[in-house]
Amino acid sequence: MSATDQESETNGSANREPSDRADVCVVGAGPAGGIVAHSLAERGHDVVVLEAGPRFSFEERIRRMERHQRPAFDQSDVWEMGGERDAFRSSGDLNYPLNDVRVKGVGGTTLHWIGYTPRFHEKDFEMDSRYGLADDWPIAYEDVRPYYAAAEREMGVAGGEDNPFAPPREESFPMTAFPPSHSDSMLGAACEELDITTHSIPQARNSEAYDDRSQCVGYGTCHPVCPSGAKYSGDVHVRKAEEAGARVLDRVPVQRLEHDDAGERVEAVVYATPDGTEHRQEARQFVLAGGAVETPRLLLLSESSQYPDGLANSSGAVGRYFMDHLLHMTMGVVSEETRQHQVGFSTAATHQFYDHEESTPGSFFVAFLNYAGPSPVELALENGAWGDDVVDAVSREYGTHVGTEALVEQLPDAESRITLDTSRTDDHGNPVPDVAWSIGEHGVRTGERALEVQREIMDEAGARVTWSTSPRQPLSGSHPMGTTRMGADPETSVVDERLRTHDLDNLSIASSSVFTTGGAMNPTLTIAALSLKAADHVDEDL
Amino acid sequence: MELTRRDAIAALAAAGVAGGGAVLVASDRDRGPESNDDEGATNDAHEDIVETATALAPVLYPSEVDDAAEFVRTYVTGRIEDDDDHRTGMADAAAALDGHAAEEFESNFRELSPEQGDQLLTDVGLDRVRPDPAGSDLERIRFYLVNELLYALFSSPTGGELVGTENPPGHPGGLESYQGAQR
């Protein structure tokens, strides 16, 4: 039995039989599933949460941090991703590193996220009206605004009022912003010369004790592990949901959904337990919260004679319009110490380029890294040397790095999509997801502009640029989105403005998969806000 | 530069062992003539690992570090006290290292001088060996002994200072140091 198995057995419900009666069945125990489950359980509804991955113990996080730092382990070892369970194919223009950008387990991908929580801007909901690009969302910023405020309170967001480019807000952040770093002051001075305004970054990380969780203590390994729990992760709300009466089953991947004879309602989800036994969980309402890859995959796997192209897919949009944020980085060195890797998160950025006049280049923002260049601990262990030689080797590589990163908007494209790869199956015999990611010319041109701005800042700061991405070869921002898009028209979208599928009366989706367009802001706060909105609508229907 | 017991406890925290110092005190006190045979064997294994690690420290650690014996003893004891798998891995790696020492110097590693120890690690090519807890003898020596002790050193504030940071990744050193230009 692995350590994780033991954690699951000791901390989780070893009884994986279905509940006799459930008002709501939530599929996925990441931040979206946890928030939905908590919101509904708190209102007295009987909630069952089904999670494909394990329940990780909090105490083991520090060992996971060590795995992250020691070169004997791969990054996928930290949260035990990979293998048959997580098999996938990447067949698009760009390789998509799916298992590097997700975690399966109670808490989901927020177990390894970095924790930034900006709101989307008004323009992100109005891309067609403003620029003639893609589609408008069926809801506006004003509709989401109260949910943003609630999500910031729920997650615990530290932020400042110093961002002149941020959308309007109604109240202060729950916690004060993290102060800028030493290297922020170096790059910030360069920005001042360039008339670029910089500001703090809102993030779901405790700048003071909050919600019975510790203040950040500076482990410096936020991505992929926060041993102190100062960084919000979805297990916080899963635990609260359980305290409110929800039942959470781990290691029970859902295999398919089954609908009634009329094809109007979901009757049950079929899930498998670790020994391979399948069970049916019935409920009055169902919420899919498995992220922008597994959610469309599950709908496609749930084909029936009535829905031969997959459930909730009469539009044909399920799996299509797959987007990510394009991550562009520019790294360099300067002639003085930059104090990197003291913390694992950024503390300054500029959103000055986000709200643009012309349609293209589109939105992006630039942030300064506090973890540029190699970590001194990892260098010491990877170099091979010992004694005075290892100090010399680390000192040569660590100390003077600076870096910037930009998240860049791409537009939805029907051919950028998730499909089923029937040539390969997972550990339960289901076709694996095929990710065909393409970024389009809008993304390329916006990336070019983001790289120009980064280069200007680095040059002005006197940095010698050592490496940067190229406009057509961005990194994944680790933010999959768009694959069950929201829209008013059932012919072209999967869910409506209530986050309910057009096709099935009792099936809702809480995920970045509902984003009509993706903007360039980190998506998790918007996921949380829409999850709270979805929970309200499900509650109305119960 | 002196590595203290406090540094060892900080390093143990980075390795997921809380209260490492308290563990050491308890284990020292509990050892005695009344121990039964199994406990005696376990204590011997503990001591072999600790002695080997202590002998490795002057080889692995930079010359600026004056005396690492107490640091290593505290760290290693805390690391293996309640972790059977890690204790087995370290004991196994120490035995493998002794095997190489016997081949070249007809002696256990802990009886070699630091110069002989350095010569041995160089001769077996350990600078080119990837760490692997389930790998070959040399890969396990690299993982359980060499990288173990380097991780202990460089995840501690004093070890971090050697390369320019008082708050290395893995050490919960607070929120002050990242804001300042000076150490």
Chai-1 contact restraints between the chains, C-beta under 6 A:
chainA,res_idxA,chainB,res_idxB,connection_type,confidence,min_distance_angstrom,max_distance_angstrom,comment,restraint_id
A,I62,B,G16,contact,1.0,0.0,6.0,A-B,restraint_1
A,R63,B,G16,contact,1.0,0.0,6.0,A-B,restraint_2
A,E66,B,A15,contact,1.0,0.0,6.0,A-B,restraint_3
A,Q69,B,G170,contact,1.0,0.0,6.0,A-B,restraint_4
A,A72,B,P131,contact,1.0,0.0,6.0,A-B,restraint_5
A,A72,B,D132,contact,1.0,0.0,6.0,A-B,restraint_6
A,A72,B,F143,contact,1.0,0.0,6.0,A-B,restraint_7
A,P179,B,Q179,contact,1.0,0.0,6.0,A-B,restraint_8
A,S181,B,Y178,contact,1.0,0.0,6.0,A-B,restraint_9
A,S181,B,Q179,contact,1.0,0.0,6.0,A-B,restraint_10
A,H182,B,G180,contact,1.0,0.0,6.0,A-B,restraint_11
A,H182,B,A181,contact,1.0,0.0,6.0,A-B,restraint_12
A,V217,B,P172,contact,1.0,0.0,6.0,A-B,restraint_13
A,G218,B,N167,contact,1.0,0.0,6.0,A-B,restraint_14
A,G218,B,P172,contact,1.0,0.0,6.0,A-B,restraint_15
A,G218,B,G173,contact,1.0,0.0,6.0,A-B,restraint_16
A,G218,B,G174,contact,1.0,0.0,6.0,A-B,restraint_17
A,G218,B,L175,contact,1.0,0.0,6.0,A-B,restraint_18
A,Y219,B,P172,contact,1.0,0.0,6.0,A-B,restraint_19
A,G220,B,P169,contact,1.0,0.0,6.0,A-B,restraint_20
A,T221,B,P169,contact,1.0,0.0,6.0,A-B,restraint_21
A,H341,B,P169,contact,1.0,0.0,6.0,A-B,restraint_22
A,Q342,B,N167,contact,1.0,0.0,6.0,A-B,restraint_23
A,Q342,B,S177,contact,1.0,0.0,6.0,A-B,restraint_24
A,Q342,B,Y178,contact,1.0,0.0,6.0,A-B,restraint_25
A,V343,B,Y178,contact,1.0,0.0,6.0,A-B,restraint_26
A,S375,B,P169,contact,1.0,0.0,6.0,A-B,restraint_27
A,P376,B,V163,contact,1.0,0.0,6.0,A-B,restraint_28
A,P376,B,T165,contact,1.0,0.0,6.0,A-B,restraint_29
A,P376,B,P168,contact,1.0,0.0,6.0,A-B,restraint_30
A,V377,B,F154,contact,1.0,0.0,6.0,A-B,restraint_31
A,V377,B,S155,contact,1.0,0.0,6.0,A-B,restraint_32
A,V377,B,P168,contact,1.0,0.0,6.0,A-B,restraint_33
A,V377,B,P169,contact,1.0,0.0,6.0,A-B,restraint_34
A,V377,B,G170,contact,1.0,0.0,6.0,A-B,restraint_35
A,A380,B,L150,contact,1.0,0.0,6.0,A-B,restraint_36
A,A380,B,F154,contact,1.0,0.0,6.0,A-B,restraint_37
A,L381,B,N147,contact,1.0,0.0,6.0,A-B,restraint_38
A,L381,B,L150,contact,1.0,0.0,6.0,A-B,restraint_39
A,G384,B,D127,contact,1.0,0.0,6.0,A-B,restraint_40
A,A385,B,D127,contact,1.0,0.0,6.0,A-B,restraint_41
A,W386,B,L60,contact,1.0,0.0,6.0,A-B,restraint_42
A,G387,B,P62,contact,1.0,0.0,6.0,A-B,restraint_43
A,D388,B,P62,contact,1.0,0.0,6.0,A-B,restraint_44
A,D388,B,S63,contact,1.0,0.0,6.0,A-B,restraint_45
A,V391,B,P62,contact,1.0,0.0,6.0,A-B,restraint_46
A,V391,B,L162,contact,1.0,0.0,6.0,A-B,restraint_47
A,V394,B,V163,contact,1.0,0.0,6.0,A-B,restraint_48
A,S395,B,V163,contact,1.0,0.0,6.0,A-B,restraint_49
A,Y398,B,V163,contact,1.0,0.0,6.0,A-B,restraint_50
A,G399,B,G164,contact,1.0,0.0,6.0,A-B,restraint_51
